[in-house]
Amino acid sequence: MAAEAVGGQGTVGAAGPNHGLRIFLIWLPSAIIADWLLYFVYGPHMPPGRMSTSAASQQFDIKVMSVMAAPVMIFVLAYGAYAVIVWRRREGDDADGPPIYGHARIQATWITVSAVIVLCLAGFGTYELAAPGFAGAGAGEGPAPIWTPTNGTPLQVQVIAQQWRFTYRYPQFGGFETDTLMLPVNKPVQFNVTSLDVIHSFWAYQLGVKADANPGVDNVAFTTPIQLGTVTVRCAELCGLWHGAMFDYGHVVTDAAFTLWATTTERQLSSITAMLPPYSTTYDPTVISTINKAMAKAGIGGANGYYYPPQDPVQP
């Protein structure tokens, strides 16, 4: 019976139905419909969305991989369902099935199709990772970027991670530090991500940006916000007791609104900025005490990295 499924080879294949053709006719329209639904209906809603260039690139990658994977999955499901329905054991049938010694054409086809799919995905993934202007490894370029944006001078935002909060410095606006992430729309952004204590991970979900925050390391990530809205920022690396509470929200605003916010904040925090160590891509842990004083003056309490909640009675 199973021999019939691979093209009619075996003792009873010649007079039986063409099971291979049947399965193909079930699979082909199903695969076309599934790919159409994935790309055009569900595709625009796939994570992480299209709020930035890196997010849009990652959404496109997911759509392409889904479209390539769906026909394979549907073939496996269709073949399995067909086998259960058509080749199931009948009442009173206790005979063994015919021996199968292989089918060279089926084996060659399977190996060829599988190899083409894998090689295409490998080539596509390599191009998306390495080509200038694309998302890179989750939009994170690491400490040595292989490309930089060419559509203007990027806004620099330093992300400083610590137990258990992110703060942000804006070196092009006097180097003030704040716990508010504000970005202008349609302007390239360069994130310089570092840590004051342990390993964290800066994950700006809607922007499609994810970069490790390692002490003593400056990990760079580029993106360009292309839609107004709110950005969820989380730590994606287990970093201690309050890791689950290490999140905040950023905002993508108009260029005019960002400029007003940045200049106003720079002026309001000027006395606190003077207490901070000079802007650097990384910081020596011995300067944390200086940062503590500045943050305390800004009304942001803590200990350790200076962000341990002061209302907690027990500190790790």
N, C-alpha and C positions, 0 to 999 in steps of 0.2 A: 504493500500500500504506500509506504513512504517513498518507494522508488518512483512512483507515478508523479510525486510532487516535484521532482527534479527533472521534468521534461519527458516523462513517459518511459524511462529506461527500466527494464525489469521484465518479469514474466507476463504481467498483465497490462503493461503500459500501452501497447499498440492499440488495443480496442477501447481503452478507457478515455475519459475526458482529459483535455489538456489543462491540467491543474496549474501549471506555470502561467499560462495565459490568463486563467481566471484570477489568480492572485495579482497579476500585473494590472488587470483591468479594475480591480478593487483598489489597488495601491495608487495608481497614477492620478485619478481625479481627487482622491482623498489628500494626497500630498500637495497637489496644486491648490486646493481649497485651503488647506492648513497654512501653506506658505503665504497665500494672499492675506489671510486673516492675521497672521503674525506680523507681516510687514506693514500693511496698510491700516489695519483696524487696531490691533494691540500695540504695534510698534511705536506710535507717537506717545504712548503712555508708559513705555518701559522706563525703568530707572536708569540713570539718575535724573532724567528729564533733559530739558534743553535750556537751562538757565545760563549756561556759559558755553564757550567754545569747547572746552574739555569735556563737559557733560554731554553735549550734543555728539561729540566724536565717540564717546563711550556708548551712548545709546545706539548709534549706528553700528558699532562693533557687535553689540548684543543682538541687534536685529539680524545682521548677516549670519552670525553663528547659529541663531535660532532657525533661520531659513534653511541652513545647510543641515542642521541636525534633525529637523522635523521629518523629512522624508525617510530617513533611516529608522527613526522611532516608529513611524507609521507602518513601514514595511515589516518590522519585527512584530508589531501588534497584529497586523493583517494576516501575516503568515501563521502566527500562533492561534488566532481565532479560527482561521480556515482549517488548520490542522485539528483543532478540538472538535469542530462541527462536522467536517467531512471525513476525517480519518479516525474518528473515535471508534472504540471497540463496540461492535454490534452485539445484540443479544444472541447468544448461542455460538458466537465466533470465538473459538478457543485456539485457532491455528496461529502459528508463528508467522510474522511478516516475512516477506522475501528478503534474502540477504542483500546488502548494499555494499558495493566495492568502490564507491566513489564516482564522481562525475566530473571529468576534466574541465568541461566547458563552464559548469556552474562554479567550480573552484577558481578557475582563472578569472571569471567575471567578478566574483566576490572580492578576490585579492586586488584586482585592478581598481574597482570602484572604491574600496576602502583606502587604498594607497592614494588615489586622486583626491579624495576628501581630506585626508590627513595632511597631504602636502599643500593643498590649497589653503587650509586653515593655518598651517605653519607659515606659509608665505604672507598671507594676509595679516596675521598677528605680528610678524616681524616688521612688516612695512608700517603698521599702525604704531608700533613702539618706537621705531627709529626715525621715521620721516619727520622733517621739521614741521612744526606747527600743529602736530597732533597731540594726543593726550599723554603720550609717554606712559610710564608705569603708574597709572592712576593719576596722571598729570603731575607726578613728582619726578623731577629730573635728578635728584640726588645732589651731592656736594659739588659735582662737576658737570654742569648742564652741557648737553651736546648741541643745543640750539637756544637761541634767544628770540623773543618776538621781534618782528620787523615792522609792525604797524604802530610805531611811535614809542616814546620812552615810557616804560612801565611804571606804574605806581608801586613803590616798595612798601611792603607791610611785613614787619618782623613779627613772627608768632613765637611767643615765649611760653613754653609749657612748664608746669610744675605741679606738685601735689597740692591741690587738685583743681587747677584752673588754667585757662589761657588768658594771656594779656597780649596786647598788640602795640608795637611801636611804629611810628611813622617818621622815618628819618628825613623825608623831604619836607616835613612840617616841624622842624625843630627837634625831632626825636622824642616827642611826648609819648608817654605810655598810658594806655587806657584798657579797660576791660570790655570796650565796645568795638566790634568789628564793623566798619562802615566802608563800603566800596562804591565807586562810581560806575554807572553802566557804560558799556561800549568803550572801556579803556583797559588796556592790558595791565595785569596785576602780577607782580613778582612777590611771592611769599618766601621769606627766609625763615625757616623753621628750626628752632633749637630748644634746648631744655636746660633748666637750672639744677635738676636733681636726678631723677631716674628716666628711663625710656618711656616716652609717651608717643602718641600718634595723632597728628592733626588731620581730622577728617571733616571737610566741609562738603556735606553730602550733595546738596543741590548744585554745587559748583563742579562736582566731579573731581575734587582735589583731595588727595590723601598723601601725606608725607610724614615719615618718622621724625619725632622730635628727640634727638639724642644729645646728651650733654657734651659740649665741646665740639659739636658738628653743626654745620650750616647746610641743611637740606633745602634745595630750591625747588619751587613749583610755580609754573606759569599758568595763567588762564585769563580769559577776557569775559566778564559778565555781559550778557546780551539781553537779559530780561530783568525788570525790576522785581523785587520780592524779598522774602525772608530766607535766610540760609541757616540750616541746622548744623552746628559745630559740635562734634563729639570727640572724645579720646578713644581711639580704636586699639589701644595697647594696654593690657592689664598692668596697672601702675600703682596699685596699693589699695588701702582700705576703702577710700571713697572714689574709686575709679568710676563706678556707675553714675556718680553725681557730677562727673567732670564734663559738663556740656554747657553751651550757651547758644545764642542766636545772633547772626550777623544780618546786615541789611544791604541790599543793592539799591542805590538811590540815583537820582539824576545827577549829572555833573555839577550843576549849580548848587544843589542841596549838599553834595559832598564837600564842595569847596567852602561853603558857608560853615558847615560843621567842623571841618578840619581847622580852618583859621580861627574860629571861635574857641575850639578846644585847645589849640596851641596857646592862645592868649590866656585862657583860664588856668591852664596847668603849667604855666611858665615857671612859677616858683618851685613846683614839684619836679619839673624836668631838670632844673638846675641841681637838684639833689641826686639825680640818677647818675650812674656811671656813663661815660661817653658812649654813644651808639657804637656797637660792634656786632659782627655777625654771630659771635658767641661770647659768653661771659664766664669769668673765673668765679667759682662758687664762693670765694671769699668776699665778693662784692654784695652778696645777698643781704648782709646787714644794712648796707646803704640803701638797697632797694626797699627793705622793710620800712625804714623811716619814711621814705617817699610815699609808699603805699598807705602807711598809717596816716600820714597827713592828708592823703586823698580820701580817707574814710573807708579803706578796704582793709579789714583785719585779717589776721592769720598767724601762723607760725611755720616751722619747717621751711618750705619754700616761700612762706609768708601767706599762704592761702588756706591753711588748716582752719576750719570754722572755729572761731573763738568760743562759741556757745557749747562746743563739745567738751565734756569734763575730762575725758581721757584722751591723751595724745599717744600715737604709736611711737 
